[in-house]
């Protein structure tokens, strides 16, 4: 019988080395505080890539495809995406080559669920090492939390406080071999589907399209010039189905793409996410037809 992560080995009764895996820097920072407050000297691995949007085919072969996508989405910003995503490659390889216990923290979001499946794929040959901590809206005490306002009640590990994560530490539990195999297969299927974006509905990934986000931009673009950030905020708020979180980078990228296609108008320097605060936009005025 497998023991939960953080227990003792059958060989020498010394604590097993444990690595915790999260999606994103906010989650990793909170988890490090939670572990320190609990007196646990255990490592945290932060995975960088939000896998919910953009092409996935070849994601485990090379960082190039994902890097090209993020470079396009974020715009004219000096950032080495190939190196950043290459860091995810190295972390996954290190996890697979290690011998300690791995605990994946995942909430009810597309990005977290894809991250779980990707880690399961890389550890599929060492299933006895893989554990999980599940998080959901039920773990949020505040009934007025914005999570409650979402139609899908989606959550991400990064929204939980260090105290909330510390309270969940005892719930780390092994993942069965059968489920690990299924998770690994679902990751391969997601890569093969190669959708523009993904939803997670009834524990199943569904393919989506950038046009889904574009429709929200067009719906909330004002007739008169207004701050682009206001429209972006509306898009992020109303993209509340399928456990997909749409961030400002993706929403503003879609605005720039729609402007390039003549479907909305952007004013100001709008070449990258750095220009969001100063850019203004409006719906493309209807052209009056000659009588």
C-alpha positions as CSV (number, residue, x, y, z in Angstrom):
1,X,0.0,0.0,0.0
2,X,1.3,3.4,-0.9
3,X,1.8,5.9,1.8
4,X,0.8,9.6,1.3
5,X,3.6,12.1,0.4
6,X,5.4,13.4,3.5
7,X,5.1,10.0,5.3
8,X,7.9,7.6,6.0
9,X,9.7,5.2,3.8
10,X,9.4,1.4,4.4
11,X,13.2,1.1,4.2
12,X,14.7,3.4,6.9
13,X,11.8,5.4,8.4
14,X,13.3,8.7,7.3
15,X,11.0,11.3,5.8
16,X,10.7,10.8,2.1
17,X,11.8,13.8,0.0
18,X,8.8,15.5,-1.4
19,X,8.4,18.0,-4.2
20,X,5.2,20.0,-4.6
21,X,4.2,21.1,-8.1
22,X,2.0,24.1,-8.9
23,X,0.9,26.2,-11.9
24,X,2.2,29.8,-11.7
25,X,4.3,32.0,-9.5
26,X,1.5,33.1,-7.2
27,X,0.6,29.6,-6.2
28,X,4.2,28.6,-5.7
29,X,4.9,31.6,-3.5
30,X,1.8,30.9,-1.3
31,X,2.7,27.2,-1.1
32,X,6.3,27.9,0.0
33,X,4.9,30.0,2.9
34,X,2.4,27.3,3.8
35,X,5.1,24.7,3.9
36,X,7.4,26.9,6.0
37,X,4.6,27.7,8.4
38,X,4.0,24.0,8.8
39,X,7.7,23.4,9.5
40,X,8.1,21.3,6.4
41,X,11.4,21.6,4.4
42,X,10.0,20.5,1.1
43,X,10.6,21.9,-2.4
44,X,8.2,23.6,-4.7
45,X,8.4,23.5,-8.5
46,X,6.5,26.2,-10.4
47,X,5.5,25.4,-13.9
48,X,5.4,28.4,-16.2
49,X,3.2,27.7,-19.2
50,X,-0.5,28.3,-19.1
51,X,-1.6,25.4,-21.3
52,X,-5.3,26.4,-21.6
53,X,-4.7,28.6,-24.7
54,X,-2.7,28.1,-27.8
55,X,-1.4,25.1,-29.8
56,X,-0.2,22.0,-27.8
57,X,0.9,19.6,-30.5
58,X,4.6,19.0,-30.0
59,X,4.6,20.7,-26.6
60,X,6.7,17.9,-25.1
61,X,9.1,17.7,-28.1
62,X,10.3,21.4,-28.2
63,X,9.4,24.7,-26.6
64,X,9.4,26.4,-29.9
65,X,5.7,26.1,-30.8
66,X,4.5,27.3,-27.4
67,X,7.1,30.1,-27.4
68,X,6.0,31.4,-30.8
69,X,2.4,31.5,-29.6
70,X,3.2,33.4,-26.4
71,X,5.5,35.8,-28.3
72,X,2.7,36.6,-30.6
73,X,0.1,37.0,-27.8
74,X,2.2,39.2,-25.5
75,X,3.4,41.4,-28.3
76,X,6.5,43.6,-28.7
77,X,8.0,42.8,-25.3
78,X,11.6,41.6,-24.7
79,X,11.1,38.3,-23.1
80,X,12.8,35.0,-24.0
81,X,9.8,32.7,-24.1
82,X,11.9,29.8,-25.5
83,X,14.1,29.9,-22.4
84,X,11.2,30.2,-20.1
85,X,9.3,27.3,-21.5
86,X,12.6,25.4,-21.8
87,X,12.7,25.7,-18.0
88,X,9.4,23.8,-17.8
89,X,11.0,21.1,-19.9
90,X,14.0,20.8,-17.5
91,X,11.7,20.7,-14.5
92,X,9.6,17.9,-15.9
93,X,12.7,15.9,-16.8
94,X,14.1,16.4,-13.3
95,X,10.9,15.3,-11.7
96,X,10.8,12.2,-13.9
97,X,14.4,11.3,-13.1
98,X,14.1,11.9,-9.4
99,X,13.1,9.2,-6.9
100,X,11.1,11.3,-4.3
101,X,7.4,11.8,-3.9
102,X,5.7,14.4,-6.1
103,X,2.5,16.2,-5.0
104,X,0.6,18.1,-7.7
105,X,-1.7,20.9,-6.4
106,X,-4.6,21.5,-8.8
107,X,-7.8,23.4,-8.7
108,X,-10.8,23.5,-11.0
109,X,-9.3,25.3,-14.0
110,X,-8.3,24.3,-17.4
111,X,-4.6,25.3,-16.8
112,X,-4.4,23.4,-13.5
113,X,-6.0,20.3,-14.9
114,X,-3.8,20.2,-18.0
115,X,-0.7,20.7,-15.8
116,X,-1.8,17.7,-13.7
117,X,-2.2,15.6,-16.8
118,X,1.2,16.7,-18.2
119,X,2.9,15.8,-15.0
120,X,1.1,12.4,-14.9
121,X,2.3,11.8,-18.5
122,X,6.0,12.5,-17.5
123,X,5.7,10.3,-14.4
124,X,3.6,7.5,-15.9
125,X,6.5,5.1,-15.5
126,X,6.9,5.8,-11.8
127,X,3.2,6.0,-10.7
128,X,4.0,5.1,-7.1
129,X,5.6,8.6,-6.7
130,X,2.6,10.7,-7.8
131,X,0.2,12.3,-5.3
132,X,-2.3,15.2,-5.5
133,X,-4.0,17.8,-3.5
134,X,-7.4,18.8,-4.9
135,X,-8.7,22.4,-4.5
136,X,-12.2,23.7,-5.3
137,X,-14.6,26.5,-4.5
138,X,-15.7,24.5,-1.5
139,X,-12.3,25.4,0.1
140,X,-13.1,29.1,-0.1
141,X,-14.9,30.3,3.0
142,X,-16.1,33.7,1.8
143,X,-19.6,33.4,0.2
144,X,-19.0,36.8,-1.5
145,X,-15.8,35.7,-3.2
146,X,-15.7,36.5,-6.9
147,X,-15.3,32.8,-7.5
148,X,-19.0,32.4,-6.5
149,X,-19.9,34.9,-9.2
150,X,-18.5,32.7,-12.0
151,X,-21.1,30.5,-13.7
152,X,-18.6,27.6,-13.5
153,X,-17.3,28.2,-10.0
154,X,-13.8,27.8,-11.4
155,X,-10.7,28.1,-9.2
156,X,-7.0,28.2,-9.7
157,X,-4.4,27.2,-7.1
158,X,-3.0,30.8,-7.3
159,X,-6.1,32.3,-5.7
160,X,-5.8,30.4,-2.4
161,X,-4.0,32.0,0.5
162,X,-1.0,30.3,2.2
163,X,-3.3,29.6,5.2
164,X,-5.8,27.8,3.0
165,X,-3.1,25.8,1.3
166,X,-1.5,24.9,4.7
167,X,-4.9,23.5,5.8
168,X,-4.9,21.3,2.8
169,X,-1.4,19.8,3.4
170,X,-2.8,16.7,5.3
171,X,-5.0,15.9,2.3
172,X,-2.2,15.0,-0.1
173,X,-3.1,11.5,-1.3
174,X,-1.7,9.0,-3.8
175,X,-3.1,8.8,-7.3
176,X,-4.0,5.3,-8.5
177,X,-2.1,3.7,-11.3
178,X,-5.2,3.4,-13.4
179,X,-6.0,7.1,-13.0
180,X,-2.5,8.1,-13.8
181,X,-2.7,6.1,-17.0
182,X,-5.9,7.9,-17.9
183,X,-4.6,11.3,-17.1
184,X,-1.5,10.7,-19.2
185,X,-3.7,9.6,-22.1
186,X,-5.9,12.7,-21.8
187,X,-2.8,14.8,-22.0
188,X,-1.8,13.1,-25.2
189,X,-5.3,13.5,-26.6
190,X,-5.2,17.3,-25.8
191,X,-2.0,17.6,-27.6
192,X,-3.4,15.8,-30.6
193,X,-6.6,17.8,-30.7
194,X,-4.4,21.0,-30.8
195,X,-7.3,23.3,-30.2
196,X,-7.0,27.1,-30.1
197,X,-8.2,27.0,-26.6
198,X,-9.7,24.5,-24.2
199,X,-12.6,24.2,-21.8
200,X,-12.9,21.6,-19.0
201,X,-16.6,20.5,-18.7
202,X,-17.7,17.5,-16.6
203,X,-14.1,16.3,-16.3
204,X,-13.7,16.3,-20.0
205,X,-11.7,18.7,-22.2
206,X,-13.6,20.4,-25.0
207,X,-12.1,22.4,-27.9
208,X,-12.7,26.1,-28.2
209,X,-11.8,28.9,-30.6
210,X,-10.2,32.3,-30.3
211,X,-13.5,33.5,-31.8
212,X,-15.1,32.7,-28.4
213,X,-13.1,35.4,-26.8
214,X,-13.5,37.7,-29.9
215,X,-17.2,37.6,-29.4
216,X,-16.9,38.9,-25.9
217,X,-14.6,41.7,-27.0
218,X,-17.1,42.8,-29.7
219,X,-20.0,42.5,-27.2
220,X,-18.3,44.8,-24.7
221,X,-16.4,47.2,-27.1
222,X,-18.0,50.7,-26.6
223,X,-19.4,52.8,-29.4
224,X,-17.4,55.8,-28.3
225,X,-13.7,55.8,-27.4
226,X,-13.0,54.3,-24.0
227,X,-10.1,52.7,-22.1
228,X,-9.1,49.3,-23.5
229,X,-8.5,48.1,-20.0
230,X,-12.3,48.6,-19.2
231,X,-13.2,46.3,-22.1
232,X,-10.5,43.8,-21.2
233,X,-11.9,43.7,-17.6
234,X,-15.3,42.9,-18.9
235,X,-14.0,40.1,-21.1
236,X,-12.1,38.6,-18.2
237,X,-15.2,38.8,-16.0
238,X,-17.7,37.4,-18.5
239,X,-15.4,34.6,-19.8
240,X,-16.8,32.4,-17.0
241,X,-17.6,29.1,-18.5
242,X,-15.7,25.9,-19.0
243,X,-13.3,26.6,-16.1
244,X,-11.2,28.7,-18.5
245,X,-9.6,31.9,-17.1
246,X,-8.9,34.5,-19.8
247,X,-6.1,36.8,-18.7
248,X,-5.3,40.3,-19.8
249,X,-2.5,39.1,-22.1
250,X,-4.9,36.9,-24.1
251,X,-7.8,39.4,-24.1
252,X,-5.6,42.3,-25.3
253,X,-4.0,40.2,-27.9
254,X,-7.5,39.4,-29.3
255,X,-8.2,43.1,-29.3
256,X,-5.1,43.7,-31.4
257,X,-6.0,40.9,-33.8
258,X,-9.6,42.3,-34.1
259,X,-8.2,45.8,-34.8
260,X,-5.9,44.4,-37.5
261,X,-8.9,42.8,-39.1
262,X,-10.9,46.0,-39.0
263,X,-13.5,44.7,-36.6
264,X,-12.7,47.2,-33.8
265,X,-10.5,50.3,-33.6
266,X,-7.6,50.8,-31.3
267,X,-5.9,54.2,-30.5
268,X,-2.5,54.7,-29.0
269,X,0.5,52.5,-29.0
270,X,-1.0,49.0,-28.9
271,X,1.8,46.7,-29.8
272,X,2.0,44.7,-26.6
273,X,0.5,44.0,-23.2
274,X,2.6,46.9,-21.9
275,X,0.4,49.3,-23.8
276,X,-2.9,48.2,-22.2
277,X,-3.1,51.0,-19.7
278,X,-2.8,53.8,-22.3
279,X,-4.7,52.3,-25.2
280,X,-8.3,53.2,-26.1
281,X,-10.7,51.3,-28.3
282,X,-14.2,51.5,-29.8
283,X,-16.4,49.4,-32.0
284,X,-15.9,50.0,-35.7
285,X,-18.5,52.5,-36.7
286,X,-21.2,51.2,-39.0
287,X,-20.8,52.5,-42.5
288,X,-23.9,54.2,-43.7
289,X,-25.2,52.7,-46.9
290,X,-25.9,55.1,-49.8
291,X,-29.5,55.6,-50.6
